Amino acid sequence: MLVFSWSLFALLLVSSSLAEVIKYTLEENATKGLSVGELLERANRDRHPDFDEPQLAQGDIAIRADGNKNADPCTSRGCLWSKWSDGKVYIPYYIANHFSSRERSIIVRGLESFSGVSCIRFRPYQNGDYEWLSIESREGCYSWVGRQGGSQVVSLSRSGCLYHNTVQHELLHALGFNHEQTRSDRDNHIRVLWENISQDMKYNFDKINTLNQGTSYDYNSVMQYHKYAFSMNNQPTMLPYPNSNVAFGQATKMSQNDIDRLNRLYKCCKY
């Protein structure tokens, strides 16, 4: 009887693992070739937030109910995470236990991708930490911009948000960055086609006083949305300017420009 019980348990584990592999294979096939902006827009399209979840601006940026949808908190108050005496920026994180081991590995890979290119070090939460990122599967993909204090939610829904580029995208928000297409110098590089944008989504393209860190506009940034973002008629909402043939919004990971401005913002002298 004991042998039968263990055999049944093992069979259930194998079946569960197989089901997860099939689920991810189907999801990867369905989303293959989609840009980070397309993945985020798709994941948040039919979002039905719980009562305790924030409003979103620009598609995936958490804001307070009485907040300005176009405000940049990093220009109005301190939003950076603290640097330690060794020159590193240690940011505690907690990954909710509702993620599977495979999902957790995607998140951890995204977290660890920062340590090799910057002074940012994400580390597991410890007792006594007074501020940390709480990575949870809530309604959609979203993050606050910059350090908020206390427990700060980064939502990576198990349905549609668990990709390397979306994890990096949301973590860059948490570190203090906005979207590329809202940069203060956007009009020198992107022409917004307002007539193609859904009426209730036009605010997502308003420029804000972003922290550009002296870097050039980056069409390949993981923070740049795709050309059809928030379109109401399947026509482009953005075109590169002055060369309308430049490819953009197709990043699969942080660009070198993303990395450079991150290091400038946090004054990373050594990794």
Helices and strands as residue ranges (DSSP letters): H 2-31, H 36-44, E 55-57, E 61-63, H 73-76, E 89-95, H 101-112, E 120-124, E 131-136, E 141-143, E 150-156, H 164-175, G 180-182, G 186-188, E 190-192, G 194-196, G 199-205, E 238-240, H 256-265
